[in-house]
Amino acid sequence: MRTWGPVGKALEKDGGYEATRGLYPAEAWGYTIFLEEYAMTSSLKIEGMSCEHCVKHVKEALEAISGVKSAKVKLKEKCAVVEHGEGLDLETLKAAVVEAGYEVA
């Protein structure tokens, strides 16, 4: 995780100002900016869900995977939309759903 300050601000140093080019660490201004690490979204078509308990079960199975930020599971559409990091492949997501007792179409 990287932290940066605003572009083009002057940083006071030893009574004068130091011109800035680009980005400086945010600590110089007393704040932190978190860069988003979750850049990918995957969709899965899921068969076998019949109630909200099923939805919760699939959601928990997907969110238990390291690298998954969030999972939105929709009963009516029979699908899950998973927000995750780039290092996670679709087969890992599918395996979690199958292990939870559902089918991935």
Summary of the structure (lengths in Angstrom):
residues: 105
radius of gyration: 21.4
end to end distance: 35.8
largest distance: 68.5
contacts: 258
relative contact order: 0.19
helix: 25%
strand: 28%
